[in-house]
């Protein structure tokens, strides 16, 4: 995800107090739930309510009987109870006039993969909605500095990771009951960095690359039988694999870590996005950035990490990272050398 997309999605939040951050990002508003009525009969629509901003009466979405709004201030206050003085707010903002909101806190924790200069940083991310589209979710995000790629480390509720709280009568109390699990996010970041270093020591081959790509893209009958659209995506992933971040870290070329970076770069910067009727005023860049942080692409990338880890278990370990030179070879020949030679 590039910086311009982040700038569009959110407001830089350098203040330390959450009240100041909320004001800077335009999130210092509350919402109210109101009964909706039939426009002709003026009778109440059973079980149908609207969510409105209290500051400007903007309509944000339709919800049901059980929906109880969780206010922005509650989310900020909860994050404060987790990070205390060990982090700072990095970015906050809204989408669709406040229908969806997000807050990102820098946990001031980073890791240098094999002391190469390839630095990852840990962020605590909270997303919420006032349009009925999603629960409040809080998870840890890994941000790779070299190309602004992101991987959600704590995303899936069914695996017991992170926090996901529904907008119900006991939503706020449920949020605080999960506090202890989120206090362990730094440990989760360290654990994930160990996994990335493991991948950086595993040499991939053409067969593993195809196996991983087929599983990530859901290809059932071989890449050669996939649709033209999917084939184009696969070719781009392989091209990104060959580029290896423009060879910023040559020692990682041809590793499972190189493959993970190619996949995440594809979904953060190049994947297709759907321009629905309700999103016609948004650019593809914004939609892709939103999906990479909070939506389908975030889940795909988290799943890709697990797929690559599973396939890397039986791969040969690189005893010493070799730096391949492109000076006297074509890019394709170097790729063949890396992927096919032991």
N, C-alpha and C positions, 0 to 999 in steps of 0.2 A: 504494500500500500504506500503510495507516495505522499510526500509532505503536503502537496496542494490539496489532496483529497481530505487529509486530516484537518487542514485549516478550514476547509469548507464545512466539514462535519461538526467541528467544535471550536470553542473559544479557548485560547491559552489561559491557563489558570495558575498563576504563580503565587497567589496569596495563600497564606497558611491557614487562615480561618475558613471553615466551610461556608460561613455566611457570606464572606467576601467573594469566594469562588462562585457560589450560586448567583450572586448579583452580576458578576462579570459575564457569566455564561447565559444570563437571562432565565435562570431556573428558579428565581426567587418568587415563584407563584404557587398558589394552591388550586386545587380543582374541587368541584362539587358534583354530586350525583343528583339528577332530577328526573322525575317521571316524564315520559314522552306521551304525547296525545295525538290522536288521529286528526289530520288536518281538516277533515270535513265535518266529522261528528263532534269533535272536541272531547271525545271520550278517551280515558286513559288506555294506553296500549298495554295489555296484561304482560307483566314480566319484562318490560322494555324500558330502559332508562338511558339517559344521555349523560356524558361527562363533559363539563364545561369549565373553562378557566375562570377563576373568580376575578382576575384583574381586568380582563377584556371581553368576557362572556364568549370567547371562541369555543365552538363545538369541536370536541376531539374524537368522540366515538360513541358507539352504542354498546351497552352492557346489560347483564341480566340482574335478577333479584339479589343474588348472593354476592355480587361484586361490591367490595368495599375499597375505595381508593387508598393507596399507600402514597402519601405525600412526598414530594421531593425532599423536604427537610428531614423526613424520617430516614430516607436512604442516605443522605449526607451524614446525619448523626450516627447512623449505624457504622458507616465507613470510618468515621472518626474514632469510634470505640475499638476498631481493629488496628488502625495504623498508628494512632497516637502520635508520638514524635519521631517514629521510625520511617516516615515516608512524607511525601509532599504531593499535593494535587498537581497533576500535569495538564489535564484537559477535561473540559466538560462541555456539553452542548445538547441540542435538541434536534429532532427531525419532525417534519409535519406540524410545525407551530406548537410543539410541545406534546404531540401525540406519543412520541417516544423520546426518552431522555437517556443520557449516558454520562458517567463520571469515570475518569481514569486517574489513579494515584500511582505515582512512581514509588516503588518500595525501596529505592536506593540500594538495590542489590543487583550486581552484574557478574557475568562469568565470561572469561576469555578462553575460547575453545583451544585446548592444547597450546595455550600461550602464543597463539598465532596472530593476535590482533583482531580476530573475528569475535566481536563482543555481543553478548545477549544481555538484555536488561529485563527485570521483572516488574510487571505492573498489575495492580489490582483494579479490575474493571467491574463496574456495576451498570446494568441496563434496566430500564423500567419502561412502562407504558401507561398512558392514560386513555388509550383508545380500545382497550380490551384485547390487544393483539398478543400480549405476552405477559408472563409472570415477571416479578423482579428476580433477576439473576445476577449473581456475584461470583466471579471466578478470576483466576490468575492468567495473565497473558504474557507470553514470551515475545519480546520485540528484538529482532535481529537488525543491528545498526547498519550493516553494509548495504542492504537493499530494502530496508523498511518492511521486511516480511514479518508476519505475526502467526503465532500458533497458540490457540487456547489450551492452557494446561489443565484447567479445571472447568469442564464444560458440561459434562453429561450427568444429569441428576440420577439416572438409573444406575450409575456406577458409584454413587455415593460421593461424588466430587462436587465441590462448590456448594452454592446455596441457590435454591429456586423456591420462591415463595409466591403463592397465589394471592390474588386480591380478594380475600375473604375476611370474615369477621375476626378470625384469630391470626391474620396474616402477619401483623407486626410482632406478636409474641412468638410465632414460629420462626421469624427471622432471627430474633435474639437467642432463641434456643439453639441455633446452629452456629453461634459465635465461635465456639471452641474449634470447630472444624476449619473455619477460615483463618484462625490464628496460626494454622500450620502451613499457610501458603508458601512461606519462605522455604520450608523443608521440601515442599513439592517442587519448587523451582530448582533447588539443588539436585533433587532426584532426576529431574528432566535433563539438566545439564550433563549429568553422568551418562544418560542415555545418548545424548548427542555426541559426546566424546567416544562412546562405544561405536556409534555409527561411523565416526570419522576414522576409525581403525579397521573398518571392514571393506574389503575390495569387492566391488560389484562386477557382474558380467552381463552379457546381453540377455541371457535367459531370465535372470532375476529382474532386470529392468522391465522386460515385457510382462513378466508375471505380476509385478507390483503395479504397473500401469493398468493392466487388465482388471485387477481387483479394485483399484481406486476408481476407475471410470465405469465399472460394472460391465465390462466387455465379456460376453459369454462364449462366443464362437471364434475367438482369435481376432487380433487387430486387423488382419487382412480382410476380414468379413464385416468390419464395423462400418458405420455410415461415414459419408464424406466429412461431415462436421466433426465426428469423433476422431477420425483419422487426422484431421487438421490439428486438433488439440493435442493428440499424441505426438505428432511431428514437432509441435512447438515445445512440448515438455522435453523432448529429446534434444532439441536445439538449445534450450536453456541449460540442460545437463552438460552439453558440450561447452557452452560459454563459461560455465563455472564462475558466475559473477564477474565476467570479463577477466577471468583468471586472477582475481584479487588475492586468492589464497591457493596457489598452484598445488600445494601439498595435499589438498582435499579432493583434487580431481580424481574421478573414478571410484569414489567411496560412496557408501550408503548415505552419508551425510550430504554429499554433493547431490544425490538423487532427491533427498528430502527437500533441500533448498530449491531445486528445480521445480518440484511439485508446488511448494508453497508460493514461489514466485509466480508461477502460472496463475494460481487462483487469486493472488493478491493484485496482479497487474494486467492479466491478459484474458481471463475467462469471460465468456459471454454473459450478458445480463439481460433480463427481461424488462422491457419498458411497458409496464401495465398502464391502464387508463388512469389510475389514481396517482401515477408517478411521472406524468408527462413533463412536469416542470423540473425534473431532476436529470442531471447529466449521467451518462453511463459510468463515468468515473466515480461519482458520488454513490451510485447504487452498488457498484462493485466494492467500494470501500466499506459501505454499510454491511454488505454480505460477508466480507472478510472479517469484520470485527464481531458482528452479532448474529449473522444469519447462516444460510446453507453452506457457504464457503468455509465458515469457521468450523463447522462440524466435519466437513470433508477433510480439512487439513488436520484436525485432531485425529481423525480416523486414519489418515495417511501415515502419520507418525507410528501408529500401532502396527499398521500393515508392513511398513518398512522394517520396523524392529523385529517383527516375527520372521521375516524373510532373511534378515541379516544374521540370525543366530548360527547358521551353518556355513557362513561365508568365511573365507580365509582372512586371517588377521595380518594387517600390514605391520611388519616389524619396524620399518623406517619409512616415513612419508617421502616418496620420490617426487621431485619436481619435474614435470614434463615440459619440454620446450616446444614452441610452435615455430621456431625460427626456420627449420629446414624441412618441415612436414606440413601437409595440408591438415586442416582441422579434422576431416573425416578419417584420415589415417591415424591420427593421434587417438581419436575416439575408439577406433577398432583396436589399437594397441592396448589401451587401458581396459576395455571391456572384455576382450577375448584372450588376453595373455595372462598367465598366472605368474 
